Amino acid sequence: MAVVKAKLRYHCVSIVGGPRACAAVKALASQRLLSAEAPRLPVEGCDHPADCACKFMHHDDRRAGPRRAVEGGRLADVWVNTERRRMGGRRDTDVEGT
């Protein structure tokens, strides 16, 4: 029976420069690119395309770090379960004593 791997919606790649990475790869090194939008290797403008040793590193998600405060271990929101609305309305009938 063949194992079917789930297709991830935001699968992405980053480019890992080889020992002689060119300036074009160094400019893209810290970016995560959706797989469909990633350039082919060697990238355009490579200084030595014949012996390029750059590779793709695969990631399940384009985000590099936690997206929400809860995922980062911080408190989600200081306003949780806190009533922030002003008491009373703006109409004369909303004010007590009238």
KOLRO-201664 format. One record per residue (C-alpha): residue number from 1; x, y, z. Coordinates in steps of 0.02 Angstrom, whole numbers, plus 50000, padded with zeros to 5 digits. Example, Ala and Ser with C-alpha at 12.3 -4.5 7.8 and 13.67 -1.06 7.14 Angstrom:
KOLRO-201664
    i     xx     yy     zz
    1  50615  49775  50390
    2  50684  49947  50357
***
This chain:
KOLRO-201664
    i     xx     yy     zz
    1  50000  50000  50000
    2  50073  50169  49949
    3  50084  50307  50078
    4  49997  50465  50021
    5  50072  50625  50090
    6  49951  50767  50122
    7  49976  50916  50008
    8  50016  51068  50112
    9  49932  51229  50061
   10  50078  51345  50097
   11  50227  51233  50061
   12  50377  51341  50030
   13  50563  51336  50003
   14  50714  51439  50047
   15  50878  51436  49953
   16  51032  51373  50044
   17  51190  51440  49966
   18  51333  51325  49926
   19  51514  51356  49977
   20  51534  51486  49839
   21  51360  51563  49843
   22  51339  51710  49728
   23  51265  51879  49773
   24  51098  51834  49691
   25  51075  51685  49808
   26  51135  51781  49960
   27  50999  51910  49926
   28  50867  51772  49930
   29  50942  51671  50073
   30  50832  51739  50213
   31  50669  51731  50114
   32  50540  51592  50110
   33  50459  51577  49939
   34  50304  51481  49892
   35  50360  51329  49795
   36  50266  51383  49640
   37  50352  51554  49642
   38  50529  51496  49680
   39  50660  51524  49544
   40  50750  51380  49461
   41  50927  51341  49515
   42  51050  51408  49470
   43  50963  51575  49491
   44  50972  51707  49356
   45  51130  51809  49380
   46  51230  51666  49459
   47  51418  51696  49448
   48  51459  51512  49417
   49  51307  51418  49351
   50  51408  51268  49287
   51  51461  51213  49463
   52  51322  51289  49570
   53  51300  51195  49734
   54  51148  51291  49798
   55  50998  51189  49857
   56  50818  51212  49911
   57  50768  51187  50092
   58  50585  51136  50108
   59  50468  51207  50240
   60  50288  51160  50282
   61  50237  51341  50300
   62  50294  51508  50232
   63  50295  51587  50405
   64  50464  51579  50490
   65  50403  51605  50668
   66  50248  51598  50774
   67  50104  51693  50698
   68  50003  51725  50853
   69  50050  51780  51027
   70  49987  51615  51098
   71  50103  51515  50985
   72  50250  51620  51045
   73  50213  51586  51229
   74  50149  51761  51266
   75  49981  51809  51336
   76  49854  51816  51196
   77  49769  51978  51242
   78  49767  52089  51395
   79  49584  52132  51361
   80  49516  51955  51372
   81  49364  51947  51486
   82  49375  52133  51522
   83  49223  52242  51494
   84  49283  52391  51393
   85  49119  52473  51349
   86  49069  52632  51437
   87  48923  52614  51555
   88  48764  52694  51496
   89  48711  52759  51329
   90  48704  52930  51248
   91  48517  52955  51249
   92  48425  53051  51385
   93  48322  52896  51423
   94  48480  52794  51455
   95  48537  52907  51598
   96  48472  52857  51768
   97  48366  52980  51862
   98  48278  53061  51714
***
